[in-house]
Amino acid sequence: MKKIHVFCLVAMIISCHSILSAEEKWLGKKSDWSGFEKYTFKFENKTAWVKVPKKSAPGNPWVWRGRWADFHTGTDLILLQKGFHIAYLETGGMLGCDAALDLWDKFYDEMTGKYKMSKKPALEAVSRGGLFVLRWAARHPDRVSCIYLDSPVCDIKSWPLGKRKGDHSPASRNQNSVKGTPLSSTQSKKVS
């Protein structure tokens, strides 16, 4: 009988530790997002956040946003209710350049190492987020469960460089979009 009590006590301690670890595991500023916890923090001097489900689905699945962090909030609610985490790292102004992808590699390592998220996140890209998601997936095809694209920019020559015909042709392109990225005006001329 004494062995059963000891076993129950140990099981309770382990359970309590697991509960406390789950509550305290995310760093950053905690806020409420539609009834779910959201943690905003700095990662490599960039803003990042994670929306946390009340109970994680088996394997700790997560969706990684490539751009436009607050797009598809209805989808976020459904996924959170199903046990998915939603993560975002602000690298939007970097247009999917190698330096941005290097940050993504570090963020992936943090999410899958320290936070034990699935090794194969679902990648979601809207607009220029396609530049990040598609390049990162090409760099690491073994680390992707699936990709959702919504009106993605798939070719940097079309936007922001305007080398193709259409709404974002040279006359209408936004040259400010490439400032501070490896696509300086000199480098952008080399893209054909």
Contacts in CASP RR format, 6 or more apart in sequence:
PFRMAT RR
TARGET T0000
AUTHOR 0000-0000-0000
METHOD contacts of the structure
MODEL  1
MKKIHVFCLVAMIISCHSILSAEEKWLGKKSDWSGFEKYTFKFENKTAWV
KVPKKSAPGNPWVWRGRWADFHTGTDLILLQKGFHIAYLETGGMLGCDAA
LDLWDKFYDEMTGKYKMSKKPALEAVSRGGLFVLRWAARHPDRVSCIYLD
SPVCDIKSWPLGKRKGDHSPASRNQNSVKGTPLSSTQSKKVS
25 115 0 8 1.000
26 37 0 8 1.000
26 39 0 8 1.000
26 50 0 8 1.000
26 52 0 8 1.000
26 115 0 8 1.000
27 39 0 8 1.000
27 41 0 8 1.000
28 39 0 8 1.000
28 40 0 8 1.000
28 41 0 8 1.000
29 39 0 8 1.000
29 40 0 8 1.000
29 41 0 8 1.000
30 37 0 8 1.000
30 38 0 8 1.000
30 39 0 8 1.000
31 37 0 8 1.000
31 38 0 8 1.000
31 39 0 8 1.000
31 40 0 8 1.000
32 38 0 8 1.000
33 51 0 8 1.000
34 73 0 8 1.000
34 76 0 8 1.000
34 77 0 8 1.000
36 51 0 8 1.000
36 52 0 8 1.000
36 53 0 8 1.000
36 54 0 8 1.000
36 80 0 8 1.000
37 51 0 8 1.000
37 52 0 8 1.000
38 49 0 8 1.000
38 50 0 8 1.000
38 51 0 8 1.000
38 52 0 8 1.000
39 49 0 8 1.000
39 50 0 8 1.000
39 52 0 8 1.000
40 47 0 8 1.000
40 48 0 8 1.000
40 49 0 8 1.000
41 47 0 8 1.000
41 48 0 8 1.000
41 49 0 8 1.000
42 48 0 8 1.000
43 89 0 8 1.000
43 103 0 8 1.000
43 106 0 8 1.000
43 107 0 8 1.000
43 110 0 8 1.000
44 103 0 8 1.000
44 106 0 8 1.000
44 107 0 8 1.000
46 89 0 8 1.000
46 90 0 8 1.000
46 91 0 8 1.000
46 103 0 8 1.000
47 89 0 8 1.000
47 90 0 8 1.000
48 87 0 8 1.000
48 88 0 8 1.000
48 89 0 8 1.000
48 90 0 8 1.000
48 107 0 8 1.000
49 69 0 8 1.000
49 87 0 8 1.000
49 88 0 8 1.000
50 85 0 8 1.000
50 86 0 8 1.000
50 87 0 8 1.000
50 88 0 8 1.000
50 111 0 8 1.000
50 115 0 8 1.000
51 76 0 8 1.000
51 80 0 8 1.000
51 85 0 8 1.000
51 86 0 8 1.000
51 87 0 8 1.000
52 80 0 8 1.000
52 85 0 8 1.000
53 80 0 8 1.000
53 81 0 8 1.000
53 82 0 8 1.000
53 83 0 8 1.000
53 84 0 8 1.000
53 85 0 8 1.000
54 80 0 8 1.000
54 83 0 8 1.000
55 83 0 8 1.000
56 83 0 8 1.000
56 85 0 8 1.000
57 82 0 8 1.000
57 83 0 8 1.000
57 84 0 8 1.000
59 118 0 8 1.000
60 85 0 8 1.000
60 115 0 8 1.000
60 116 0 8 1.000
60 117 0 8 1.000
60 118 0 8 1.000
61 83 0 8 1.000
61 84 0 8 1.000
61 85 0 8 1.000
61 117 0 8 1.000
61 118 0 8 1.000
61 121 0 8 1.000
61 122 0 8 1.000
61 145 0 8 1.000
62 84 0 8 1.000
62 85 0 8 1.000
62 86 0 8 1.000
62 87 0 8 1.000
62 111 0 8 1.000
62 117 0 8 1.000
62 118 0 8 1.000
62 121 0 8 1.000
62 122 0 8 1.000
63 76 0 8 1.000
63 79 0 8 1.000
63 84 0 8 1.000
63 85 0 8 1.000
63 86 0 8 1.000
63 87 0 8 1.000
63 121 0 8 1.000
63 122 0 8 1.000
63 123 0 8 1.000
63 124 0 8 1.000
64 87 0 8 1.000
64 88 0 8 1.000
64 89 0 8 1.000
64 111 0 8 1.000
64 121 0 8 1.000
64 122 0 8 1.000
64 123 0 8 1.000
64 124 0 8 1.000
65 71 0 8 1.000
65 86 0 8 1.000
65 87 0 8 1.000
65 88 0 8 1.000
65 124 0 8 1.000
65 125 0 8 1.000
66 88 0 8 1.000
66 89 0 8 1.000
66 91 0 8 1.000
66 92 0 8 1.000
66 123 0 8 1.000
66 124 0 8 1.000
66 125 0 8 1.000
66 126 0 8 1.000
66 129 0 8 1.000
66 130 0 8 1.000
66 132 0 8 1.000
66 133 0 8 1.000
67 92 0 8 1.000
67 125 0 8 1.000
67 126 0 8 1.000
67 127 0 8 1.000
67 128 0 8 1.000
67 129 0 8 1.000
67 130 0 8 1.000
67 132 0 8 1.000
68 126 0 8 1.000
68 127 0 8 1.000
68 129 0 8 1.000
69 88 0 8 1.000
69 90 0 8 1.000
71 126 0 8 1.000
71 150 0 8 1.000
72 124 0 8 1.000
72 126 0 8 1.000
72 150 0 8 1.000
76 86 0 8 1.000
79 86 0 8 1.000
80 86 0 8 1.000
84 122 0 8 1.000
85 117 0 8 1.000
87 107 0 8 1.000
87 111 0 8 1.000
87 117 0 8 1.000
87 121 0 8 1.000
89 103 0 8 1.000
89 104 0 8 1.000
89 107 0 8 1.000
91 100 0 8 1.000
91 103 0 8 1.000
91 104 0 8 1.000
91 132 0 8 1.000
92 100 0 8 1.000
92 128 0 8 1.000
92 129 0 8 1.000
92 132 0 8 1.000
93 100 0 8 1.000
93 177 0 8 1.000
93 181 0 8 1.000
94 100 0 8 1.000
94 103 0 8 1.000
94 181 0 8 1.000
95 128 0 8 1.000
95 131 0 8 1.000
95 156 0 8 1.000
95 160 0 8 1.000
95 177 0 8 1.000
95 178 0 8 1.000
95 181 0 8 1.000
95 183 0 8 1.000
96 129 0 8 1.000
96 131 0 8 1.000
96 132 0 8 1.000
96 135 0 8 1.000
97 181 0 8 1.000
97 182 0 8 1.000
97 183 0 8 1.000
98 182 0 8 1.000
99 182 0 8 1.000
100 132 0 8 1.000
101 132 0 8 1.000
101 135 0 8 1.000
101 136 0 8 1.000
101 139 0 8 1.000
104 132 0 8 1.000
104 136 0 8 1.000
105 139 0 8 1.000
105 140 0 8 1.000
108 121 0 8 1.000
108 140 0 8 1.000
108 143 0 8 1.000
111 117 0 8 1.000
111 121 0 8 1.000
112 118 0 8 1.000
112 119 0 8 1.000
118 145 0 8 1.000
119 143 0 8 1.000
120 143 0 8 1.000
120 144 0 8 1.000
120 145 0 8 1.000
121 143 0 8 1.000
121 144 0 8 1.000
121 145 0 8 1.000
122 144 0 8 1.000
122 145 0 8 1.000
122 146 0 8 1.000
122 147 0 8 1.000
122 148 0 8 1.000
123 133 0 8 1.000
123 136 0 8 1.000
123 137 0 8 1.000
123 144 0 8 1.000
123 146 0 8 1.000
123 147 0 8 1.000
123 148 0 8 1.000
124 133 0 8 1.000
124 147 0 8 1.000
124 148 0 8 1.000
124 150 0 8 1.000
125 132 0 8 1.000
125 133 0 8 1.000
125 134 0 8 1.000
125 147 0 8 1.000
125 148 0 8 1.000
125 149 0 8 1.000
125 150 0 8 1.000
125 152 0 8 1.000
126 150 0 8 1.000
126 151 0 8 1.000
126 152 0 8 1.000
127 150 0 8 1.000
127 151 0 8 1.000
127 152 0 8 1.000
127 153 0 8 1.000
128 152 0 8 1.000
128 153 0 8 1.000
128 159 0 8 1.000
128 160 0 8 1.000
129 152 0 8 1.000
129 153 0 8 1.000
130 149 0 8 1.000
130 152 0 8 1.000
130 153 0 8 1.000
130 154 0 8 1.000
131 153 0 8 1.000
131 154 0 8 1.000
131 156 0 8 1.000
133 147 0 8 1.000
133 149 0 8 1.000
133 152 0 8 1.000
134 147 0 8 1.000
134 149 0 8 1.000
134 152 0 8 1.000
134 154 0 8 1.000
137 144 0 8 1.000
137 147 0 8 1.000
153 159 0 8 1.000
155 164 0 8 1.000
156 183 0 8 1.000
156 191 0 8 1.000
157 163 0 8 1.000
157 164 0 8 1.000
157 191 0 8 1.000
157 192 0 8 1.000
158 164 0 8 1.000
158 168 0 8 1.000
159 168 0 8 1.000
159 173 0 8 1.000
159 177 0 8 1.000
160 168 0 8 1.000
160 173 0 8 1.000
160 174 0 8 1.000
160 175 0 8 1.000
160 177 0 8 1.000
160 178 0 8 1.000
160 183 0 8 1.000
161 173 0 8 1.000
161 178 0 8 1.000
161 183 0 8 1.000
161 188 0 8 1.000
161 191 0 8 1.000
162 168 0 8 1.000
162 169 0 8 1.000
162 170 0 8 1.000
162 173 0 8 1.000
163 170 0 8 1.000
163 191 0 8 1.000
163 192 0 8 1.000
168 174 0 8 1.000
175 185 0 8 1.000
178 184 0 8 1.000
178 185 0 8 1.000
178 188 0 8 1.000
183 191 0 8 1.000
END
